[in-house]
Amino acid sequence: MPPSSADDALYHCCRLSLNLISLPTFLACHFIQAPYGRHLRSGWGPTIPSWLSWILMECPAVFFSLLIYPFGRHASSLQSLTLLSIFLLHYIHRSFIYPLRLPRKTASVFPVSISLMAFSFNLLNSYVQIRWVSHYANYDSDEWFLGRFAGGLAVFITGMVVNVKSDLVLVGLKAQGGGYKIPRSGLFELVSCPNYLGEIIEWLGWAIMTWSWAGFGFFLYTSANLVPRAMGNHKWYLEKFKEEYPKNRKAVIPFLY
């Protein structure tokens, strides 16, 4: 069933909101580190185990995407289905595989308030991304789709490999117990947060594949959220480990930042 003008207005309002929240997100995250992980502190309300929080706040990107996708006019399109599958690939891993890898004995906690913020963002973002690929994209007249898709997919896969491998290093250190340690090997020799770098690269690939304001907005928001977080983590490592921490490491972009 084609959307009404009200549906169109809702979509464009949500897409515009996604593009506009990046700057305030960057400023807020620059001055206030979200209170989870190494930055956990009191004053943010009740908490739940981190593994449960990851499932609850990320799973809307899976279930809500699957719920709204069939209502798009391109629901049976191969291009649209492929983009949906790539989007879900990331979020199935982030919603279920990654949380279940987190060690229970050394598991940290996560403020419910932060989980609810992330839950809300994932609802908004999933709606914007999936409605674009399932309904608003114009595949029939896009002569450059295949080339952009191939290039964007290569970027996306590169980013996901970096993200997943870096997360495995961090999960392995958590499983050892005894508090935080200096991560070693791979891109950790160049930056403090290659897991964040990988996720930023992933959504750059997505923006290239979709070639849309929706995809660009998600890439922009991811950068606005994770770059300040990486800077905070980098500063924390330098203060905690002082002389031990490698001085040549950057925060998130090798050799630069």
KETIGU-598809 format. One record per residue: residue number from 1; chain; x, y, z of N, C-alpha, C in turn. Coordinates in nm, 3 decimals, decimal comma, padded with zeros to 5 digits. Layout:
% KETIGU-598809
NUM  A  X  Y  Z  X  Y  Z  X  Y  Z
...
//
This chain:
% KETIGU-598809
1  A  00,085  -00,120  00,000  00,000  00,000  00,000  00,089  00,124  00,000
2  A  00,072  00,215  -00,095  00,156  00,335  -00,099  00,130  00,424  00,021
3  A  00,233  00,495  00,068  00,214  00,581  00,185  00,132  00,703  00,150
4  A  00,066  00,758  00,250  -00,009  00,882  00,231  00,086  00,999  00,245
5  A  00,033  01,120  00,219  00,115  01,239  00,235  00,160  01,255  00,380
6  A  00,077  01,208  00,474  00,115  01,214  00,615  00,235  01,124  00,642
7  A  00,237  01,006  00,578  00,351  00,914  00,591  00,477  00,979  00,535
8  A  00,462  01,044  00,419  00,578  01,112  00,359  00,629  01,222  00,451
9  A  00,539  01,298  00,507  00,578  01,407  00,597  00,650  01,353  00,720
10  A  00,599  01,243  00,774  00,663  01,181  00,891  00,804  01,135  00,856
11  A  00,819  01,072  00,741  00,951  01,023  00,703  01,050  01,139  00,687
12  A  01,011  01,240  00,615  01,103  01,350  00,589  01,135  01,427  00,717
13  A  01,041  01,433  00,810  01,067  01,496  00,939  01,169  01,415  01,018
14  A  01,153  01,283  01,017  01,246  01,195  01,089  01,385  01,199  01,026
15  A  01,389  01,201  00,893  01,519  01,207  00,825  01,590  01,338  00,855
16  A  01,515  01,448  00,854  01,575  01,577  00,886  01,625  01,579  01,030
17  A  01,547  01,520  01,121  01,589  01,514  01,261  01,720  01,439  01,275
18  A  01,733  01,327  01,203  01,857  01,248  01,209  01,976  01,331  01,164
19  A  01,958  01,411  01,060  02,067  01,493  01,009  02,101  01,610  01,101
20  A  02,002  01,656  01,176  02,023  01,775  01,259  02,077  01,744  01,398
21  A  02,065  01,621  01,446  02,106  01,593  01,584  02,256  01,566  01,596
22  A  02,327  01,559  01,485  02,469  01,526  01,492  02,550  01,633  01,565
23  A  02,528  01,759  01,532  02,605  01,865  01,596  02,580  01,872  01,746
24  A  02,455  01,877  01,793  02,435  01,877  01,939  02,488  01,751  02,006
25  A  02,481  01,637  01,934  02,537  01,513  01,990  02,688  01,526  02,008
26  A  02,755  01,580  01,906  02,900  01,598  01,914  02,937  01,689  02,031
27  A  02,866  01,800  02,043  02,896  01,895  02,151  02,870  01,833  02,288
28  A  02,757  01,764  02,301  02,723  01,702  02,429  02,826  01,595  02,467
29  A  02,862  01,509  02,370  02,957  01,401  02,399  03,098  01,454  02,421
30  A  03,127  01,572  02,367  03,259  01,632  02,387  03,276  01,677  02,533
31  A  03,167  01,723  02,594  03,176  01,775  02,730  03,130  01,675  02,835
32  A  03,047  01,579  02,796  02,993  01,482  02,893  03,014  01,341  02,838
33  A  03,099  01,263  02,903  03,118  01,125  02,861  03,001  01,040  02,913
34  A  02,937  00,965  02,822  02,826  00,878  02,863  02,875  00,783  02,972
35  A  02,798  00,768  03,082  02,845  00,696  03,201  02,831  00,544  03,191
36  A  02,909  00,484  03,104  02,916  00,338  03,099  03,060  00,298  03,071
37  A  03,089  00,170  03,093  03,225  00,122  03,073  03,321  00,190  03,169
38  A  03,436  00,232  03,119  03,538  00,296  03,203  03,495  00,432  03,256
39  A  03,387  00,488  03,201  03,338  00,618  03,245  03,215  00,606  03,335
40  A  03,187  00,487  03,384  03,069  00,465  03,469  03,079  00,550  03,596
41  A  02,968  00,615  03,632  02,963  00,693  03,754  02,818  00,700  03,801
42  A  02,803  00,738  03,925  02,669  00,744  03,984  02,594  00,869  03,936
43  A  02,466  00,872  03,967  02,385  00,989  03,935  02,303  00,977  03,809
44  A  02,306  00,858  03,745  02,232  00,840  03,620  02,119  00,736  03,635
45  A  02,079  00,711  03,758  01,965  00,623  03,782  02,003  00,477  03,792
46  A  01,902  00,389  03,792  01,927  00,245  03,808  02,007  00,188  03,691
47  A  02,070  00,075  03,717  02,155  00,010  03,616  02,110  -00,133  03,593
48  A  02,151  -00,188  03,480  02,131  -00,328  03,447  02,262  -00,383  03,392
49  A  02,279  -00,516  03,388  02,403  -00,572  03,333  02,427  -00,525  03,190
50  A  02,553  -00,501  03,157  02,587  -00,447  03,026  02,538  -00,536  02,913
51  A  02,552  -00,668  02,928  02,513  -00,758  02,820  02,364  -00,746  02,791
52  A  02,283  -00,731  02,897  02,139  -00,716  02,878  02,106  -00,581  02,816
53  A  02,179  -00,479  02,858  02,156  -00,346  02,803  02,183  -00,344  02,653
54  A  02,293  -00,407  02,609  02,324  -00,409  02,466  02,211  -00,474  02,386
55  A  02,157  -00,583  02,439  02,047  -00,651  02,368  01,925  -00,559  02,358
56  A  01,887  -00,500  02,471  01,765  -00,420  02,474  01,775  -00,294  02,388
57  A  01,891  -00,230  02,388  01,898  -00,102  02,317  01,929  -00,118  02,168
58  A  01,985  -00,232  02,128  02,018  -00,251  01,987  01,914  -00,332  01,910
59  A  01,838  -00,415  01,979  01,745  -00,505  01,908  01,635  -00,434  01,830
60  A  01,594  -00,310  01,864  01,495  -00,244  01,778  01,540  -00,233  01,633
61  A  01,672  -00,220  01,613  01,722  -00,209  01,477  01,697  -00,337  01,397
62  A  01,681  -00,449  01,466  01,648  -00,575  01,398  01,498  -00,590  01,382
63  A  01,426  -00,587  01,493  01,284  -00,619  01,490  01,200  -00,510  01,423
64  A  01,232  -00,384  01,449  01,155  -00,275  01,388  01,182  -00,269  01,238
65  A  01,305  -00,296  01,199  01,338  -00,299  01,056  01,257  -00,405  00,983
66  A  01,251  -00,524  01,042  01,175  -00,633  00,981  01,026  -00,604  00,980
67  A  00,980  -00,526  01,078  00,838  -00,494  01,085  00,796  -00,397  00,975
68  A  00,877  -00,294  00,949  00,836  -00,191  00,854  00,879  -00,218  00,711
69  A  00,978  -00,304  00,693  01,031  -00,327  00,558  00,923  -00,372  00,458
70  A  00,836  -00,467  00,492  00,740  -00,516  00,392  00,645  -00,411  00,337
71  A  00,632  -00,296  00,402  00,539  -00,193  00,357  00,598  -00,102  00,250
72  A  00,723  -00,122  00,214  00,785  -00,040  00,112  00,753  -00,089  -00,028
73  A  00,752  00,001  -00,124  00,720  -00,037  -00,262  00,831  -00,119  -00,327
74  A  00,951  -00,118  -00,268  01,063  -00,198  -00,320  01,088  -00,323  -00,237
75  A  00,988  -00,367  -00,161  01,009  -00,478  -00,067  01,057  -00,605  -00,135
76  A  01,022  -00,624  -00,261  01,064  -00,746  -00,332  01,185  -00,721  -00,423
77  A  01,240  -00,600  -00,418  01,354  -00,566  -00,503  01,482  -00,631  -00,450
78  A  01,563  -00,685  -00,540  01,689  -00,747  -00,501  01,782  -00,644  -00,437
79  A  01,788  -00,524  -00,494  01,875  -00,420  -00,438  01,833  -00,386  -00,295
80  A  01,703  -00,370  -00,276  01,652  -00,334  -00,145  01,675  -00,446  -00,043
81  A  01,648  -00,569  -00,083  01,668  -00,683  00,007  01,815  -00,699  00,045
82  A  01,904  -00,672  -00,050  02,046  -00,683  -00,020  02,089  -00,577  00,081
83  A  02,042  -00,454  00,063  02,075  -00,348  00,159  02,018  -00,379  00,297
84  A  01,895  -00,429  00,301  01,836  -00,470  00,429  01,924  -00,575  00,497
85  A  01,969  -00,673  00,422  02,050  -00,781  00,478  02,181  -00,729  00,536
86  A  02,241  -00,632  00,469  02,367  -00,574  00,517  02,344  -00,496  00,646
87  A  02,237  -00,419  00,651  02,202  -00,345  00,772  02,180  -00,441  00,888
88  A  02,106  -00,549  00,861  02,077  -00,647  00,967  02,201  -00,725  01,009
89  A  02,294  -00,744  00,917  02,418  -00,815  00,950  02,488  -00,747  01,067
90  A  02,499  -00,615  01,059  02,563  -00,542  01,169  02,482  -00,556  01,297
91  A  02,350  -00,536  01,287  02,271  -00,527  01,409  02,238  -00,662  01,471
92  A  02,237  -00,768  01,395  02,223  -00,900  01,456  02,347  -00,931  01,538
93  A  02,464  -00,895  01,484  02,587  -00,912  01,561  02,585  -00,825  01,686
94  A  02,550  -00,698  01,671  02,555  -00,604  01,783  02,448  -00,634  01,887
95  A  02,333  -00,684  01,844  02,221  -00,707  01,936  02,231  -00,839  02,011
96  A  02,290  -00,941  01,949  02,285  -01,074  02,008  02,423  -01,141  02,023
97  A  02,503  -01,139  01,919  02,631  -01,210  01,924  02,729  -01,140  02,019
98  A  02,747  -01,010  02,000  02,840  -00,936  02,086  02,800  -00,941  02,234
99  A  02,675  -00,912  02,270  02,640  -00,915  02,414  02,661  -01,052  02,477
100  A  02,633  -01,159  02,403  02,647  -01,292  02,460  02,793  -01,336  02,472
101  A  02,883  -01,260  02,409  03,026  -01,286  02,426  03,083  -01,219  02,551
102  A  03,011  -01,121  02,604  03,062  -01,049  02,721  03,068  -01,143  02,841
103  A  03,179  -01,143  02,912  03,192  -01,233  03,028  03,097  -01,194  03,139
104  A  03,030  -01,293  03,198  02,932  -01,265  03,303  03,000  -01,234  03,437
105  A  03,110  -01,303  03,467  03,173  -01,287  03,598  03,232  -01,149  03,617
106  A  03,278  -01,089  03,508  03,338  -00,956  03,518  03,250  -00,850  03,452
107  A  03,124  -00,884  03,430  03,034  -00,794  03,357  03,014  -00,663  03,434
108  A  03,016  -00,553  03,361  02,989  -00,423  03,420  02,839  -00,394  03,409
109  A  02,800  -00,275  03,455  02,659  -00,238  03,449  02,643  -00,115  03,359
110  A  02,519  -00,090  03,323  02,486  00,014  03,226  02,365  00,089  03,277
111  A  02,368  00,221  03,284  02,249  00,295  03,329  02,130  00,273  03,236
112  A  02,015  00,249  03,295  01,894  00,229  03,217  01,862  00,354  03,135
113  A  01,892  00,472  03,189  01,864  00,597  03,117  01,940  00,604  02,985
114  A  02,065  00,561  02,984  02,144  00,561  02,861  02,091  00,456  02,764
115  A  02,050  00,341  02,817  01,993  00,237  02,732  01,867  00,286  02,662
116  A  01,784  00,361  02,734  01,660  00,412  02,675  01,689  00,516  02,567
117  A  01,791  00,598  02,587  01,830  00,693  02,483  01,874  00,620  02,357
118  A  01,955  00,518  02,374  02,003  00,441  02,258  01,887  00,366  02,192
119  A  01,796  00,312  02,272  01,677  00,244  02,220  01,597  00,339  02,131
120  A  01,577  00,463  02,178  01,500  00,561  02,102  01,570  00,597  01,972
121  A  01,703  00,616  01,980  01,777  00,648  01,858  01,766  00,535  01,756
122  A  01,776  00,412  01,802  01,771  00,300  01,708  01,634  00,286  01,643
123  A  01,529  00,321  01,714  01,396  00,324  01,651  01,393  00,429  01,540
124  A  01,438  00,550  01,572  01,439  00,658  01,473  01,526  00,621  01,354
125  A  01,647  00,578  01,380  01,740  00,551  01,271  01,696  00,434  01,185
126  A  01,645  00,329  01,247  01,598  00,214  01,170  01,484  00,254  01,077
127  A  01,395  00,336  01,129  01,284  00,384  01,045  01,337  00,461  00,925
128  A  01,430  00,554  00,950  01,483  00,636  00,841  01,558  00,551  00,739
129  A  01,645  00,463  00,785  01,727  00,383  00,692  01,642  00,282  00,614
130  A  01,556  00,211  00,683  01,483  00,102  00,618  01,372  00,156  00,529
131  A  01,309  00,264  00,567  01,210  00,322  00,477  01,276  00,376  00,351
132  A  01,400  00,423  00,365  01,470  00,469  00,245  01,496  00,353  00,151
133  A  01,558  00,246  00,201  01,596  00,136  00,111  01,474  00,060  00,061
134  A  01,365  00,057  00,139  01,250  -00,023  00,100  01,146  00,056  00,021
135  A  01,151  00,190  00,031  01,045  00,266  -00,036  01,093  00,388  -00,114
136  A  01,176  00,472  -00,054  01,203  00,602  -00,114  01,319  00,602  -00,213
137  A  01,408  00,504  -00,207  01,516  00,496  -00,306  01,456  00,471  -00,445
138  A  01,526  00,516  -00,548  01,480  00,497  -00,686  01,582  00,410  -00,760
139  A  01,566  00,281  -00,750  01,663  00,189  -00,810  01,653  00,183  -00,962
140  A  01,534  00,203  -01,016  01,513  00,187  -01,160  01,594  00,286  -01,242
141  A  01,608  00,409  -01,193  01,677  00,511  -01,270  01,820  00,537  -01,220
142  A  01,867  00,454  -01,128  02,001  00,474  -01,070  02,102  00,389  -01,148
143  A  02,164  00,451  -01,248  02,258  00,378  -01,333  02,389  00,345  -01,262
144  A  02,419  00,416  -01,156  02,547  00,398  -01,086  02,533  00,312  -00,961
145  A  02,417  00,253  -00,941  02,394  00,179  -00,817  02,496  00,067  -00,797
146  A  02,518  -00,014  -00,898  02,603  -00,132  -00,882  02,746  -00,093  -00,845
147  A  02,800  00,008  -00,913  02,936  00,052  -00,883  02,948  00,107  -00,742
148  A  02,853  00,193  -00,703  02,857  00,250  -00,568  02,836  00,141  -00,464
149  A  02,747  00,048  -00,494  02,720  -00,059  -00,401  02,846  -00,143  -00,378
150  A  02,915  -00,178  -00,484  03,036  -00,260  -00,472  03,143  -00,188  -00,389
151  A  03,164  -00,059  -00,420  03,262  00,018  -00,344  03,222  00,035  -00,199
152  A  03,095  00,068  -00,176  03,047  00,086  -00,040  03,050  -00,043  00,039
153  A  03,019  -00,155  -00,026  03,021  -00,284  00,044  03,163  -00,318  00,088
154  A  03,262  -00,291  00,003  03,401  -00,316  00,040  03,440  -00,234  00,162
155  A  03,396  -00,107  00,165  03,425  -00,021  00,280  03,353  -00,074  00,405
156  A  03,227  -00,112  00,389  03,148  -00,162  00,501  03,210  -00,287  00,561
157  A  03,246  -00,384  00,478  03,304  -00,509  00,527  03,437  -00,483  00,596
158  A  03,518  -00,394  00,539  03,645  -00,359  00,604  03,620  -00,304  00,744
159  A  03,524  -00,213  00,754  03,491  -00,155  00,884  03,439  -00,258  00,982
160  A  03,355  -00,349  00,936  03,298  -00,449  01,027  03,405  -00,546  01,077
161  A  03,498  -00,583  00,989  03,608  -00,671  01,031  03,691  -00,602  01,139
162  A  03,724  -00,474  01,118  03,800  -00,399  01,217  03,723  -00,389  01,348
163  A  03,594  -00,359  01,339  03,509  -00,344  01,457  03,501  -00,474  01,537
164  A  03,472  -00,584  01,469  03,452  -00,711  01,538  03,583  -00,763  01,598
165  A  03,692  -00,756  01,522  03,820  -00,804  01,573  03,867  -00,722  01,692
166  A  03,844  -00,592  01,687  03,884  -00,506  01,800  03,799  -00,535  01,923
167  A  03,669  -00,555  01,902  03,582  -00,590  02,015  03,626  -00,722  02,079
168  A  03,669  -00,818  01,998  03,714  -00,946  02,052  03,837  -00,930  02,141
169  A  03,926  -00,840  02,102  04,043  -00,812  02,187  03,998  -00,758  02,322
170  A  03,906  -00,662  02,319  03,858  -00,601  02,444  03,781  -00,700  02,529
171  A  03,698  -00,782  02,466  03,623  -00,883  02,540  03,719  -00,982  02,605
172  A  03,826  -01,020  02,533  03,925  -01,111  02,589  03,993  -01,053  02,711
173  A  04,023  -00,923  02,709  04,085  -00,858  02,825  03,989  -00,855  02,943
174  A  03,860  -00,830  02,916  03,761  -00,829  03,024  03,749  -00,966  03,087
175  A  03,756  -01,071  03,005  03,742  -01,208  03,056  03,856  -01,246  03,149
176  A  03,970  -01,181  03,136  04,085  -01,211  03,223  04,063  -01,160  03,365
177  A  03,975  -01,061  03,381  03,952  -01,002  03,511  04,068  -00,912  03,551
178  A  04,060  -00,858  03,672  04,169  -00,776  03,723  04,166  -00,632  03,676
179  A  04,055  -00,584  03,622  04,045  -00,445  03,582  04,093  -00,420  03,440
180  A  04,094  -00,294  03,402  04,131  -00,256  03,265  04,280  -00,274  03,241
181  A  04,312  -00,315  03,119  04,450  -00,334  03,076  04,473  -00,260  02,945
182  A  04,599  -00,244  02,908  04,632  -00,178  02,782  04,610  -00,278  02,669
183  A  04,520  -00,250  02,574  04,500  -00,341  02,461  04,621  -00,338  02,368
184  A  04,652  -00,455  02,315  04,766  -00,467  02,224  04,722  -00,536  02,095
185  A  04,808  -00,533  01,997  04,793  -00,604  01,868  04,700  -00,531  01,773
186  A  04,721  -00,558  01,644  04,635  -00,502  01,540  04,636  -00,351  01,539
187  A  04,520  -00,295  01,511  04,508  -00,149  01,504  04,518  -00,082  01,640
188  A  04,516  -00,160  01,749  04,538  -00,102  01,880  04,679  -00,044  01,892
189  A  04,769  -00,086  01,806  04,904  -00,029  01,808  04,906  00,112  01,749
190  A  04,798  00,148  01,678  04,792  00,280  01,615  04,693  00,374  01,683
191  A  04,580  00,319  01,729  04,477  00,402  01,791  04,422  00,334  01,916
192  A  04,369  00,415  02,006  04,312  00,361  02,129  04,178  00,292  02,108
193  A  04,104  00,334  02,005  03,968  00,283  01,984  03,944  00,236  01,841
194  A  04,013  00,131  01,796  03,987  00,083  01,660  03,848  00,025  01,643
195  A  03,784  -00,016  01,753  03,645  -00,063  01,744  03,554  00,050  01,698
196  A  03,578  00,172  01,748  03,500  00,287  01,703  03,535  00,325  01,560
197  A  03,663  00,321  01,528  03,705  00,348  01,390  03,635  00,254  01,294
198  A  03,630  00,125  01,328  03,565  00,027  01,242  03,418  00,057  01,220
199  A  03,350  00,098  01,328  03,206  00,128  01,312  03,184  00,252  01,227
200  A  03,269  00,352  01,243  03,258  00,471  01,159  03,279  00,435  01,012
201  A  03,377  00,350  00,985  03,404  00,305  00,848  03,284  00,227  00,793
202  A  03,225  00,142  00,876  03,106  00,066  00,834  02,999  00,159  00,778
203  A  02,965  00,262  00,855  02,852  00,346  00,815  02,890  00,446  00,707
204  A  03,020  00,469  00,689  03,064  00,540  00,568  03,033  00,453  00,446
205  A  03,063  00,324  00,456  03,030  00,231  00,348  02,881  00,227  00,320
206  A  02,801  00,229  00,426  02,655  00,230  00,411  02,608  00,357  00,339
207  A  02,667  00,471  00,376  02,631  00,597  00,310  02,663  00,592  00,161
208  A  02,775  00,530  00,126  02,812  00,516  -00,016  02,714  00,422  -00,087
209  A  02,682  00,310  -00,023  02,590  00,212  -00,084  02,452  00,272  -00,108
210  A  02,399  00,341  -00,008  02,264  00,395  -00,022  02,262  00,528  -00,098
211  A  02,374  00,599  -00,095  02,386  00,730  -00,164  02,267  00,818  -00,133
212  A  02,246  00,840  -00,003  02,125  00,909  00,040  02,155  00,999  00,159
213  A  02,066  01,097  00,181  02,078  01,179  00,301  02,053  01,094  00,426
214  A  01,973  00,989  00,412  01,951  00,898  00,525  02,082  00,832  00,566
215  A  02,151  00,774  00,469  02,278  00,707  00,499  02,384  00,804  00,546
216  A  02,391  00,922  00,484  02,489  01,021  00,525  02,461  01,070  00,667
217  A  02,332  01,086  00,700  02,296  01,129  00,834  02,340  01,029  00,939
218  A  02,329  00,900  00,908  02,371  00,796  01,002  02,522  00,797  01,019
219  A  02,595  00,811  00,910  02,741  00,820  00,917  02,783  00,942  00,999
220  A  02,718  01,054  00,976  02,751  01,177  01,047  02,724  01,162  01,196
221  A  02,608  01,103  01,230  02,575  01,085  01,371  02,673  00,989  01,438
222  A  02,707  00,880  01,370  02,801  00,784  01,426  02,935  00,851  01,458
223  A  02,982  00,933  01,366  03,108  01,005  01,388  03,095  01,102  01,505
224  A  02,982  01,175  01,510  02,960  01,273  01,617  02,953  01,207  01,753
225  A  02,905  01,085  01,758  02,891  01,012  01,883  03,022  00,945  01,925
226  A  03,090  00,881  01,830  03,205  00,796  01,864  03,339  00,869  01,869
227  A  03,356  00,974  01,791  03,485  01,045  01,795  03,508  01,109  01,932
228  A  03,412  01,181  01,990  03,435  01,233  02,126  03,453  01,121  02,229
229  A  03,381  01,011  02,212  03,397  00,897  02,303  03,539  00,842  02,294
230  A  03,589  00,831  02,172  03,726  00,782  02,154  03,826  00,877  02,218
231  A  03,804  01,008  02,205  03,893  01,105  02,268  03,891  01,091  02,420
232  A  03,773  01,069  02,475  03,760  01,048  02,619  03,831  00,922  02,664
233  A  03,815  00,813  02,589  03,882  00,687  02,622  04,034  00,703  02,614
234  A  04,080  00,773  02,510  04,224  00,794  02,492  04,282  00,872  02,610
235  A  04,214  00,976  02,650  04,259  01,056  02,764  04,261  00,971  02,891
236  A  04,159  00,886  02,907  04,150  00,799  03,025  04,268  00,703  03,028
237  A  04,302  00,642  02,915  04,416  00,551  02,909  04,545  00,624  02,947
238  A  04,564  00,744  02,894  04,687  00,819  02,921  04,699  00,854  03,069
239  A  04,585  00,887  03,132  04,588  00,923  03,273  04,605  00,800  03,362
240  A  04,544  00,689  03,325  04,550  00,570  03,410  04,686  00,501  03,402
241  A  04,739  00,489  03,280  04,862  00,411  03,262  04,987  00,497  03,250
242  A  04,969  00,627  03,238  05,078  00,723  03,238  05,194  00,680  03,147
243  A  05,310  00,651  03,205  05,429  00,622  03,124  05,418  00,492  03,047
244  A  05,331  00,401  03,093  05,319  00,271  03,026  05,249  00,280  02,890
245  A  05,161  00,378  02,876  05,077  00,381  02,756  05,156  00,432  02,637
246  A  05,145  00,362  02,522  05,223  00,403  02,403  05,191  00,546  02,361
247  A  05,294  00,628  02,353  05,274  00,770  02,322  05,245  00,796  02,174
248  A  05,271  00,697  02,089  05,249  00,717  01,945  05,104  00,689  01,905
249  A  05,024  00,635  01,993  04,885  00,605  01,960  04,803  00,733  01,952
250  A  04,714  00,735  01,853  04,613  00,840  01,845  04,484  00,787  01,905
251  A  04,381  00,869  01,903  04,254  00,828  01,964  04,174  00,735  01,873
252  A  04,152  00,777  01,747  04,062  00,701  01,662  04,104  00,698  01,515
253  A  04,179  00,798  01,468  04,223  00,801  01,329  04,376  00,786  01,326
254  A  04,427  00,677  01,271  04,571  00,653  01,274  04,652  00,772  01,221
255  A  04,756  00,807  01,299  04,855  00,911  01,265  04,799  01,054  01,269
256  A  04,669  01,069  01,287  04,609  01,203  01,278  04,540  01,248  01,407
257  A  04,447  01,168  01,460  04,357  01,221  01,565  04,327  01,114  01,668
//
